[in-house]
Amino acid sequence: MADALRGGLIINEVLVDPNSPGGGPEFDTDGNGTADNTDEFVELYNASDQPIDISGIELWDSAQGNWFTFPAGTILQPGARAVVVVGVQAGGSLPTGGPDDLAFDAGSNGPILNNGGENIVLYDPAADTYISARYNGDALDDPTNSPGYNGFSTTATRIGNGEDFGNDIDGFSIQRFPDGSDTFVNDQTPTPATANLCFTDGTRLQTPTGPRLIDDLEPGDELLTRDNGPQKIVWIWKGTHAPADIAANPALNSITIGKGALGHGLPSRDLRLSRQHRVLLTSKIVTRMFGIGAVLVPAKDLLALPGVALSPLGPPITYFHILMSRHEVLFAEGAPAETLFLGPESLKSLSPDALDEIRLLLGDHVLAEASAAAQPAHLFAKGRKARKLIDRHIANDKPLAGAP
């Protein structure tokens, strides 16, 4: 059981050294084109089923003391992450994940995490309690009575026994797998932001000549888009997760949008999407709330709707990425759903093999330019406002898609 503050706040992932010597793995957290020591980060995770107010919680270590404090009014939703980047540099930006994920810049111009080993201490002044995570063989510190922790409360109580995250590999992070678990891995690409925007096997997509199974599509095939008519598939990728993988990491499970759950008979059959896959909603309520007629909302934010639920565990799930020359809205079982968005954070969520395929297809230069210039097909509705939109549709018993 992970050590936790405020009923569920845990240290979830740490990037100790973004660079590897000799051209090995590296990770550019702020996306400015250079992986350097300020790309270090610490990620927290809300492992509870309730929102947690993390205002005032402090990050400490023996060399820097208190190096970051979460600002007032910071609420971390259940299952969401809060990433603290050591220092976003010129030309960079904070990573963005799901609608409820948060990211902060500690504002340092140099490294904070000691590559040779250190304790990361998370302190709650309101309760005078703390948790700690150590790595690379560092001994467990007592920050209430240790050199370097100048100003730390001498009366604070440790929650738990202090967790040993093990050793890091340069260019990779140490991360719980899955989020919130007691299992750590150290040979994976860092995930300060995640996005998994996929259709599942068995989905029928509309083409200019009628619906076709996604399983049968290939690059060069045309699909009918909502805004730009027939468009060709540039790239298509698939990956399969076994039931045991999904049981161990529920974030891999799909969401089923039942037949007619969006209104106007949409979707025409049950539609399965990954949790972060966005669906286009069009209604008068959308217009009143956002001032525009259509917004894209993640499937997981539709779970309050009658007829929308997590898919039951059963056979393996095969997910498909579909990339077009621009971000588009397709018709999946008649319902409007997005293609892969080529923004920088979405690219970070792809597996190394998938990224290699895109680079081979487009070339590094073209991919970089396309990612930097990527524009969403419609506004992304996120977090509380997206859920409020769904609540208003439920309260007024109004359809969400199709004719407004």
Phi, psi and chi 1 to 4 in degrees:
 res  aa     phi    psi   chi1   chi2   chi3   chi4
   1 MET       -  124.5 -174.2   73.3  176.4      -
   2 ALA   -65.9  141.4      -      -      -      -
   3 ASP   -65.0  137.0  -63.1  -16.0      -      -
   4 ALA  -142.6  142.0      -      -      -      -
   5 LEU   -98.0  153.3  -65.9 -179.8      -      -
   6 ARG    49.8   36.1  -62.1 -169.8 -177.8  177.9
   7 GLY    82.6    6.5      -      -      -      -
   8 GLY   168.6    2.2      -      -      -      -
   9 LEU   -87.5  117.9 -175.1   64.7      -      -
  10 ILE  -125.9  160.9   67.4  173.8      -      -
  11 ILE   -84.6  121.6  -59.5  170.0      -      -
  12 ASN  -109.8  -34.4 -163.7   54.9      -      -
  13 GLU  -156.0  144.2 -177.7  176.1   -5.7      -
  14 VAL  -137.5  127.5  179.6      -      -      -
  15 LEU  -103.6  106.8  176.5   59.8      -      -
  16 VAL   -83.3  -48.2  174.5      -      -      -
  17 ASP  -136.5  105.5 -171.6  -10.9      -      -
  18 PRO   -68.3  -13.4  -20.1   33.6      -      -
  19 ASN  -115.8  147.6  -67.6  -73.5      -      -
  20 SER  -113.4  142.8  -63.3      -      -      -
  21 PRO   -71.1  150.7   25.3  -33.4      -      -
  22 GLY    72.0   27.9      -      -      -      -
  23 GLY    79.1   21.4      -      -      -      -
  24 GLY   -78.4 -165.2      -      -      -      -
  25 PRO   -58.3  146.2  -22.3   32.7      -      -
  26 GLU  -148.0  160.9   59.3 -179.1   26.7      -
  27 PHE  -141.3  125.2 -168.9   75.9      -      -
  28 ASP  -101.6   87.6  177.7   15.8      -      -
  29 THR   -62.1  -41.8  -57.0      -      -      -
  30 ASP   -89.2   -0.6   65.7    5.8      -      -
  31 GLY    67.4   25.6      -      -      -      -
  32 ASN   -90.2    5.1   72.5  -22.2      -      -
  33 GLY    97.5   -6.3      -      -      -      -
  34 THR  -133.8  126.4  -57.5      -      -      -
  35 ALA   -88.1  108.5      -      -      -      -
  36 ASP  -130.5 -177.7   56.7   33.2      -      -
  37 ASN   -67.1  -18.8   49.0   28.5      -      -
  38 THR   -81.0   -2.2   58.9      -      -      -
  39 ASP   -80.5    0.8  -75.6  -52.9      -      -
  40 GLU   -55.9  148.9  -59.7  167.9  -16.3      -
  41 PHE  -152.7  159.3   69.1   79.9      -      -
  42 VAL  -123.1  131.5  174.7      -      -      -
  43 GLU  -115.0  131.4  177.8 -172.2   86.4      -
  44 LEU  -103.3  160.7  -50.8 -177.0      -      -
  45 TYR  -142.2  136.9  178.7   72.6      -      -
  46 ASN   -90.5  101.2 -179.3   -4.4      -      -
  47 ALA   -87.2    3.2      -      -      -      -
  48 SER   -93.3  179.7   76.9      -      -      -
  49 ASP  -103.5   16.9   59.6   -0.7      -      -
  50 GLN  -131.4  151.2  -61.3  -67.2  -35.6      -
  51 PRO   -61.0  145.7  -19.0   30.9      -      -
  52 ILE  -121.8  127.7  -61.8  176.7      -      -
  53 ASP   -79.5  111.6 -175.1  -15.5      -      -
  54 ILE  -102.1   14.6   62.7  173.8      -      -
  55 SER   -55.2  134.9  -54.9      -      -      -
  56 GLY    81.7   -8.9      -      -      -      -
  57 ILE   -69.2  139.9  -74.6 -177.8      -      -
  58 GLU  -117.4  144.8  -58.2  169.9   -7.6      -
  59 LEU  -102.0  131.6  -82.5  164.0      -      -
  60 TRP  -130.5  155.0  -73.1   72.5      -      -
  61 ASP  -150.2  170.5   70.2   23.1      -      -
  62 SER   -72.7  -21.6   60.9      -      -      -
  63 ALA   -90.3  -38.7      -      -      -      -
  64 GLN  -102.8  -15.1  -57.2  -70.0  -28.4      -
  65 GLY    73.1 -140.4      -      -      -      -
  66 ASN   -80.6  106.9  173.7 -154.4      -      -
  67 TRP  -105.4   -7.8   58.9  -87.2      -      -
  68 PHE  -159.8  140.7 -177.1   77.5      -      -
  69 THR  -130.0  129.8  -59.4      -      -      -
  70 PHE   -69.3  132.9  -73.9   94.5      -      -
  71 PRO   -68.5  160.8   21.7  -30.2      -      -
  72 ALA   -59.0  143.9      -      -      -      -
  73 GLY    82.7   12.2      -      -      -      -
  74 THR   -86.5  114.3  -56.1      -      -      -
  75 ILE  -114.3  126.9  -52.6  -64.1      -      -
  76 LEU  -106.0  119.3 -168.9   61.9      -      -
  77 GLN   -75.3  159.5  -63.2  -62.8  -36.9      -
  78 PRO   -55.8  133.6  -23.4   32.3      -      -
  79 GLY    75.3    4.7      -      -      -      -
  80 ALA   -96.7  165.8      -      -      -      -
  81 ARG  -120.8  148.7  -57.2  155.7 -169.8   82.4
  82 ALA  -123.0  113.2      -      -      -      -
  83 VAL  -102.3  129.8  179.3      -      -      -
  84 VAL  -112.6  111.7 -179.1      -      -      -
  85 VAL   -88.5  135.3 -179.1      -      -      -
  86 VAL   -59.4  -41.8  162.2      -      -      -
  87 GLY  -167.1  115.3      -      -      -      -
  88 VAL   -80.6  124.5  175.1      -      -      -
  89 GLN   -97.7  173.1  -56.9  -56.9  -59.4      -
  90 ALA   -54.6  131.4      -      -      -      -
  91 GLY    86.1   -4.1      -      -      -      -
  92 GLY  -103.4  174.5      -      -      -      -
  93 SER  -151.6  164.8   60.2      -      -      -
  94 LEU   -71.9  144.8  -73.5  167.4      -      -
  95 PRO   -67.2  149.1   24.5  -32.4      -      -
  96 THR  -123.2  135.1   56.2      -      -      -
  97 GLY  -115.1 -130.9      -      -      -      -
  98 GLY   -72.9  173.3      -      -      -      -
  99 PRO   -57.7  -28.7  -23.4   32.9      -      -
 100 ASP   -98.1   -5.6  -66.5  -31.4      -      -
 101 ASP   -75.9  148.0  -65.6  -34.6      -      -
 102 LEU  -121.9  153.2  -51.5  174.4      -      -
 103 ALA  -143.0  143.1      -      -      -      -
 104 PHE  -138.6  151.1  -57.3   87.6      -      -
 105 ASP  -107.9  118.0  179.0    8.4      -      -
 106 ALA   -73.8  -14.1      -      -      -      -
 107 GLY    77.5   19.7      -      -      -      -
 108 SER   -86.5  145.3  175.5      -      -      -
 109 ASN   -97.5    5.3  -71.4  -42.3      -      -
 110 GLY  -145.5  173.8      -      -      -      -
 111 PRO   -69.1  155.7   27.7  -35.4      -      -
 112 ILE  -119.4  -41.9  -72.5  178.1      -      -
 113 LEU   -79.6  129.0  -55.9 -178.2      -      -
 114 ASN   -78.7  118.9 -172.6  -27.8      -      -
 115 ASN   -61.7  -29.2  -65.8  -11.3      -      -
 116 GLY   -78.1  -12.7      -      -      -      -
 117 GLY   136.3  142.8      -      -      -      -
 118 GLU  -168.9  165.9 -168.9  162.8   44.4      -
 119 ASN  -103.4  133.0  -79.5 -134.7      -      -
 120 ILE  -103.7  119.4  -62.6  169.3      -      -
 121 VAL  -113.2  129.9  176.2      -      -      -
 122 LEU  -113.0  116.1 -167.7   64.7      -      -
 123 TYR  -115.4  135.8  173.8   59.6      -      -
 124 ASP  -109.7   99.5  178.5    2.6      -      -
 125 PRO   -62.0  -31.9  -19.2   31.7      -      -
 126 ALA   -63.7  -37.6      -      -      -      -
 127 ALA  -103.2   -6.4      -      -      -      -
 128 ASP    55.4   46.3 -158.9   23.6      -      -
 129 THR  -130.1  161.0   55.7      -      -      -
 130 TYR  -150.8  159.9   69.1   94.2      -      -
 131 ILE  -126.6  161.0   58.3  175.4      -      -
 132 SER  -144.4  149.7   59.7      -      -      -
 133 ALA  -129.8  131.2      -      -      -      -
 134 ARG  -119.0  158.6   55.3 -164.3  173.5   96.4
 135 TYR  -147.9  165.6   60.1   86.2      -      -
 136 ASN    53.2   39.4  -72.8   -8.7      -      -
 137 GLY    78.0    7.7      -      -      -      -
 138 ASP   -66.8  141.8 -160.5   39.0      -      -
 139 ALA   -70.7  155.0      -      -      -      -
 140 LEU   -71.4  123.8 -177.8   64.3      -      -
 141 ASP   -84.5  154.1  -70.1  -15.4      -      -
 142 ASP  -110.7   93.4  177.1    2.2      -      -
 143 PRO   -65.4  -15.3   23.3  -33.0      -      -
 144 THR   -74.0  -13.8   68.1      -      -      -
 145 ASN  -154.6   50.7 -172.9   27.6      -      -
 146 SER  -135.0  143.4  -67.6      -      -      -
 147 PRO   -58.3  143.8  -20.0   31.3      -      -
 148 GLY    98.7  -25.4      -      -      -      -
 149 TYR   -95.2   50.8  -68.8   92.9      -      -
 150 ASN   -63.3  124.8  -64.6  -34.2      -      -
 151 GLY    94.4   -6.3      -      -      -      -
 152 PHE   -71.3  145.0 -164.3   89.7      -      -
 153 SER   -59.3  129.2  169.6      -      -      -
 154 THR   -80.7   -7.5   59.2      -      -      -
 155 THR  -109.4    3.7   59.2      -      -      -
 156 ALA   -65.7  149.1      -      -      -      -
 157 THR  -112.1  131.6  -58.3      -      -      -
 158 ARG   -76.8  135.5  175.0 -173.4  -76.1  118.1
 159 ILE   -94.7  126.5  -66.4  177.5      -      -
 160 GLY    79.5 -169.0      -      -      -      -
 161 ASN  -104.6    3.3  -63.0  -42.9      -      -
 162 GLY    83.0  125.1      -      -      -      -
 163 GLU   -98.8  139.6  -65.1 -174.9  -81.5      -
 164 ASP   -98.5  110.9 -173.9   -8.1      -      -
 165 PHE   -80.9   -6.4  -85.6   40.4      -      -
 166 GLY    84.6 -158.5      -      -      -      -
 167 ASN  -101.2  146.6  -62.3  -39.2      -      -
 168 ASP   -94.6  160.8   89.1  -59.5      -      -
 169 ILE  -116.0  127.8  -61.9  173.7      -      -
 170 ASP   -53.9  134.7  -65.6  -13.4      -      -
 171 GLY    88.9  -14.1      -      -      -      -
 172 PHE  -115.5  160.9  -65.7  124.4      -      -
 173 SER  -100.8  163.4   65.7      -      -      -
 174 ILE   -96.0  121.2  -50.5  171.8      -      -
 175 GLN  -140.5  147.6   52.7 -173.4  -85.2      -
 176 ARG   -70.5  141.5  -63.1  179.9 -170.6  -91.3
 177 PHE  -136.3  110.7 -173.4   80.0      -      -
 178 PRO   -77.7 -179.2   31.0  -36.8      -      -
 179 ASP   -50.5  135.2  -71.0  -24.8      -      -
 180 GLY    84.4   -6.7      -      -      -      -
 181 SER   -83.2  177.8   77.2      -      -      -
 182 ASP   -97.9    9.0  -67.8  -34.3      -      -
 183 THR  -101.9  130.7  -60.0      -      -      -
 184 PHE  -114.5  143.0  -62.6   93.5      -      -
 185 VAL  -124.3  151.6  -63.2      -      -      -
 186 ASN  -131.0   13.6   66.6  -10.6      -      -
 187 ASP  -125.3   31.9   58.5   -6.1      -      -
 188 GLN  -119.4  152.8  -60.6  -65.2  -50.5      -
 189 THR   -59.2  135.3  -60.9      -      -      -
 190 PRO   -57.0  150.1  -26.1   35.8      -      -
 191 THR  -130.8   61.8   59.4      -      -      -
 192 PRO   -69.5  -10.3   28.6  -36.0      -      -
 193 ALA  -149.2  140.5      -      -      -      -
 194 THR  -127.8  148.4   57.6      -      -      -
 195 ALA  -155.8  132.5      -      -      -      -
 196 ASN  -133.6   90.0 -173.2   12.6      -      -
 197 LEU  -104.7   88.4  -49.8  177.8      -      -
 198 CYS  -136.2  147.4  -51.6      -      -      -
 199 PHE   -86.4  157.3  -61.7   97.6      -      -
 200 THR  -101.8  166.3   67.7      -      -      -
 201 ASP   -60.2  150.2   51.7  -31.1      -      -
 202 GLY    87.6   -5.0      -      -      -      -
 203 THR   -77.4  136.8  -60.0      -      -      -
 204 ARG   -99.6  125.4  -63.2 -175.9  -54.4  177.6
 205 LEU  -109.5  144.8  -61.9  177.5      -      -
 206 GLN   -79.8  128.7 -170.5   67.2   28.4      -
 207 THR  -111.0  171.1   76.3      -      -      -
 208 PRO   -60.3  -17.8  -25.7   35.4      -      -
 209 THR  -113.2    9.6   57.6      -      -      -
 210 GLY   126.6  175.1      -      -      -      -
 211 PRO   -72.4  145.4   24.3  -31.6      -      -
 212 ARG  -135.6  147.2  -75.0 -176.4   61.2 -173.3
 213 LEU   -65.3  136.1  -80.0  175.6      -      -
 214 ILE   -60.8  -29.7 -165.3  169.6      -      -
 215 ASP   -60.9  -23.9  -46.6   55.2      -      -
 216 ASP   -99.9   -2.5  -60.2  -28.6      -      -
 217 LEU   -81.6  154.4  -65.8  172.0      -      -
 218 GLU  -138.8  159.5  -63.1  178.8   -9.2      -
 219 PRO   -54.0  138.2  -26.2   35.0      -      -
 220 GLY    98.3  -21.8      -      -      -      -
 221 ASP   -68.6  147.9  -71.0  -18.4      -      -
 222 GLU   -95.9  139.6  -74.8 -168.4  -23.5      -
 223 LEU  -122.1  150.7  -65.8  174.0      -      -
 224 LEU   -83.9  124.0 -169.4   62.8      -      -
 225 THR  -103.9  155.5   71.6      -      -      -
 226 ARG   -67.6  -38.0  177.5 -175.9 -176.3  -88.2
 227 ASP  -105.8  -20.7  -56.3  -53.3      -      -
 228 ASN  -134.0   23.9  -64.0  -63.8      -      -
 229 GLY    64.5 -155.3      -      -      -      -
 230 PRO   -66.2  133.2  -19.9   32.8      -      -
 231 GLN  -138.6  147.8  -64.1  -68.3  -35.2      -
 232 LYS   -85.2  145.3  -70.4 -176.2  178.0 -179.8
 233 ILE   -72.6  126.8  -62.7  172.3      -      -
 234 VAL   -85.6  -40.2  172.8      -      -      -
 235 TRP  -155.1  143.2  173.5   78.5      -      -
 236 ILE  -138.8  137.5 -170.3  166.2      -      -
 237 TRP  -135.3  148.7  172.9   93.0      -      -
 238 LYS  -138.5  149.8   68.3  178.5 -178.7  178.8
 239 GLY  -147.8  145.3      -      -      -      -
 240 THR  -115.7  138.0  -59.7      -      -      -
 241 HIS  -115.7  128.5  -62.9  -67.0      -      -
 242 ALA   -74.4  157.2      -      -      -      -
 243 PRO   -54.9  -36.8  -26.8   34.6      -      -
 244 ALA   -64.9  -36.5      -      -      -      -
 245 ASP   -64.3  -42.1  -61.6  -30.0      -      -
 246 ILE   -69.3  -39.4  -61.2  166.8      -      -
 247 ALA   -63.7  -36.9      -      -      -      -
 248 ALA   -75.5  -28.0      -      -      -      -
 249 ASN  -136.4   87.4 -174.8   -0.1      -      -
 250 PRO   -57.5  -19.8  -25.4   35.0      -      -
 251 ALA   -63.5  -17.6      -      -      -      -
 252 LEU   -80.4  -12.4  -64.2  175.2      -      -
 253 ASN   -72.1  154.4 -161.3   12.1      -      -
 254 SER   -91.9  166.9   64.6      -      -      -
 255 ILE  -112.5  133.3  -72.0  174.7      -      -
 256 THR  -100.4  121.2  -62.6      -      -      -
 257 ILE   -97.7  108.6  -57.3  173.5      -      -
 258 GLY   -66.5  156.8      -      -      -      -
 259 LYS   -51.2  124.7  177.9 -179.3  177.3  179.5
 260 GLY    78.9    1.5      -      -      -      -
 261 ALA   -65.9  -23.9      -      -      -      -
 262 LEU   -91.2   -5.5  -58.9  177.6      -      -
 263 GLY    96.3  162.7      -      -      -      -
 264 HIS    54.7   31.3  -63.7  -67.1      -      -
 265 GLY    75.0   14.4      -      -      -      -
 266 LEU  -107.6  139.7  -60.2  176.1      -      -
 267 PRO   -68.3  163.9   25.9  -33.2      -      -
 268 SER   -77.1  -21.3   57.5      -      -      -
 269 ARG  -137.5  165.9  -64.4 -165.3  -46.0  167.1
 270 ASP   -53.7  135.2  -71.9   -1.4      -      -
 271 LEU  -121.1  127.5  170.9   63.9      -      -
 272 ARG  -108.8  130.1  -69.6 -168.6  -53.5  159.7
 273 LEU  -134.1  158.6  -58.4  171.1      -      -
 274 SER   -68.0  162.6   60.9      -      -      -
 275 ARG   -58.9  -38.9  -66.4  171.9   59.0   84.9
 276 GLN   -92.3   -1.2  -61.5  -69.2   -7.9      -
 277 HIS   -67.4  128.6 -160.4  133.5      -      -
 278 ARG   -91.7  143.0  -59.4  178.1 -173.1   92.7
 279 VAL  -115.8  140.9  175.9      -      -      -
 280 LEU   -84.1  124.8 -170.0   73.4      -      -
 281 LEU  -110.0  134.5  -55.3 -174.3      -      -
 282 THR  -135.4  120.9   53.2      -      -      -
 283 SER  -167.7  170.3   69.5      -      -      -
 284 LYS   -66.7  -31.2  -68.3  179.7  179.8  177.8
 285 ILE   -67.0  -39.1  -63.7  175.3      -      -
 286 VAL   -57.8  -46.2  168.9      -      -      -
 287 THR   -62.3  -42.6  -57.9      -      -      -
 288 ARG   -67.1  -37.9  -74.9 -164.8  -67.9  -90.2
 289 MET   -80.5  -35.1  -73.9 -172.9   62.0      -
 290 PHE  -115.1  -10.1  -66.4   88.7      -      -
 291 GLY    76.0    7.9      -      -      -      -
 292 ILE  -137.3  166.1   52.4  178.3      -      -
 293 GLY   -89.7   -7.1      -      -      -      -
 294 ALA  -151.5  139.1      -      -      -      -
 295 VAL  -138.8  154.1  -66.2      -      -      -
 296 LEU  -101.0  126.8  -75.3  159.5      -      -
 297 VAL  -125.7  133.2  174.3      -      -      -
 298 PRO   -61.4  146.5  -20.5   31.5      -      -
 299 ALA   -57.6  -34.9      -      -      -      -
 300 LYS   -65.4  -23.2   71.4 -176.7 -174.3   67.9
 301 ASP   -83.3   -0.6  -74.3  -25.2      -      -
 302 LEU   -95.8    0.7  -55.3  177.0      -      -
 303 LEU   -62.9  -21.9  -77.5  169.3      -      -
 304 ALA   -73.9  -16.1      -      -      -      -
 305 LEU   -70.4  139.1  -79.2  173.9      -      -
 306 PRO   -58.5  133.4  -22.9   33.2      -      -
 307 GLY    91.1   -0.4      -      -      -      -
 308 VAL  -115.9  129.8  179.5      -      -      -
 309 ALA  -158.7  161.9      -      -      -      -
 310 LEU   -62.6  139.0  -71.6  172.1      -      -
 311 SER   -69.2  139.4  -55.8      -      -      -
 312 PRO   -66.7  147.1   22.9  -32.0      -      -
 313 LEU   -67.0  137.0  -71.0  179.5      -      -
 314 GLY  -163.2 -123.4      -      -      -      -
 315 PRO   -68.3  167.1  -15.8   28.8      -      -
 316 PRO   -55.9  150.1  -22.7   33.0      -      -
 317 ILE  -106.6  128.0  -62.9  176.4      -      -
 318 THR  -104.8  122.7  -61.2      -      -      -
 319 TYR   -99.7  148.1  -76.5  116.2      -      -
 320 PHE  -124.5  129.7  -69.7   80.4      -      -
 321 HIS   -93.5  135.9  -71.9  -59.2      -      -
 322 ILE  -123.8  123.3  -71.6 -176.4      -      -
 323 LEU  -113.1  133.2  177.1   66.4      -      -
 324 MET  -119.6  178.2  -69.4 -177.9  155.7      -
 325 SER   -67.3  -17.7   59.4      -      -      -
 326 ARG  -146.0  167.2   72.2 -175.3   87.2 -177.6
 327 HIS   -67.8  124.8 -168.8 -135.0      -      -
 328 GLU  -128.8  164.7  -61.9  -79.7    8.1      -
 329 VAL  -111.2  120.2  173.4      -      -      -
 330 LEU   -98.7  178.2  -53.2  176.1      -      -
 331 PHE  -114.6  107.0  -64.6   98.7      -      -
 332 ALA  -106.5  115.4      -      -      -      -
 333 GLU    50.1   35.8  -53.5  -62.0   -8.3      -
 334 GLY    85.6  -17.5      -      -      -      -
 335 ALA   -89.4  143.5      -      -      -      -
 336 PRO   -78.3  119.4   26.6  -30.6      -      -
 337 ALA  -140.0  149.6      -      -      -      -
 338 GLU   -78.3  160.2   68.1  174.7  -25.2      -
 339 THR   -88.1  179.6   60.5      -      -      -
 340 LEU   -64.4  127.9  178.1   65.3      -      -
 341 PHE   -86.5  128.7 -179.2   54.7      -      -
 342 LEU   -89.7   21.5 -153.2   57.1      -      -
 343 GLY   -67.0  161.3      -      -      -      -
 344 PRO   -56.7  -41.4  -24.9   33.6      -      -
 345 GLU   -70.2  -34.9  -62.4  -52.8  -37.3      -
 346 SER   -64.2  -38.2  -64.9      -      -      -
 347 LEU   -63.3  -36.2  -70.4 -178.7      -      -
 348 LYS   -63.6  -25.7  -71.8  179.1 -175.3  178.2
 349 SER   -79.9  -13.7   75.3      -      -      -
 350 LEU   -78.1  152.0  -61.9  178.4      -      -
 351 SER   -68.3  156.5   70.2      -      -      -
 352 PRO   -55.5  -39.8  -26.6   34.9      -      -
 353 ASP   -63.1  -42.2  -72.6  -14.6      -      -
 354 ALA   -64.8  -42.2      -      -      -      -
 355 LEU   -63.3  -39.7  -87.4  174.6      -      -
 356 ASP   -61.9  -39.2  -74.5  -14.7      -      -
 357 GLU   -62.2  -44.8  -77.5 -169.5   30.2      -
 358 ILE   -65.5  -41.9  -62.2  179.2      -      -
 359 ARG   -61.7  -41.8  -71.8 -167.0  179.8  101.6
 360 LEU   -63.3  -37.1 -177.0   62.3      -      -
 361 LEU   -73.4  -47.2  178.6   69.4      -      -
 362 LEU   -98.7  -28.2  -59.2 -179.7      -      -
 363 GLY    90.3  144.6      -      -      -      -
 364 ASP   -57.3  -43.0  -77.6  -23.8      -      -
 365 HIS   -65.4  -47.2 -179.4   66.1      -      -
 366 VAL   -64.1  -41.5  173.8      -      -      -
 367 LEU   -62.0  -44.1  175.7   58.8      -      -
 368 ALA   -62.4  -43.7      -      -      -      -
 369 GLU   -66.1  -42.6  -72.5 -174.6   -7.6      -
 370 ALA   -64.4  -39.2      -      -      -      -
 371 SER   -66.9  -43.6  178.4      -      -      -
 372 ALA   -64.9  -32.5      -      -      -      -
 373 ALA   -95.9    2.3      -      -      -      -
 374 ALA   -60.5  132.8      -      -      -      -
 375 GLN  -124.3  134.1  -64.8  -65.9  -38.5      -
 376 PRO   -66.3  147.7   22.9  -31.2      -      -
 377 ALA   -63.7  -33.2      -      -      -      -
 378 HIS  -148.6  166.5  -66.5  -85.1      -      -
 379 LEU   -58.4  135.5  176.9   71.6      -      -
 380 PHE   -84.9  120.8  -66.7  164.2      -      -
 381 ALA   -93.4  129.9      -      -      -      -
 382 LYS  -126.3  156.9  -58.0  178.2 -180.0  179.7
 383 GLY    53.4 -133.9      -      -      -      -
 384 ARG   -60.6  -38.5  -70.3 -177.5  179.1  178.7
 385 LYS   -67.3  -36.6 -162.8  163.2 -174.7 -179.6
 386 ALA   -64.5  -43.6      -      -      -      -
 387 ARG   -67.8  -34.5  -69.2 -171.0  -68.3  -86.4
 388 LYS   -64.7  -38.1 -177.1  177.9  179.6 -179.1
 389 LEU   -59.0  -44.8  171.7   65.1      -      -
 390 ILE   -64.9  -42.9  -57.5  -52.6      -      -
 391 ASP   -59.4  -39.8  -70.6  -16.9      -      -
 392 ARG   -68.3  -36.7  -72.4 -176.9   61.0  176.9
 393 HIS   -65.6  -39.3  -80.7   88.5      -      -
 394 ILE   -65.5  -45.9  -65.7  171.1      -      -
 395 ALA   -62.6  -34.1      -      -      -      -
 396 ASN   -98.3   -0.1  -68.9  -79.9      -      -
 397 ASP    51.8   51.8 -167.3   23.1      -      -
 398 LYS  -112.4  146.1  -62.9  -66.5 -175.0 -178.2
 399 PRO   -68.5  153.9   23.6  -32.3      -      -
 400 LEU  -103.7  -24.2  -70.9   91.1      -      -
 401 ALA  -132.5  169.0      -      -      -      -
 402 GLY    85.9 -147.1      -      -      -      -
 403 ALA   -65.8  128.0      -      -      -      -
 404 PRO   -70.1      -   24.8  -31.2      -      -
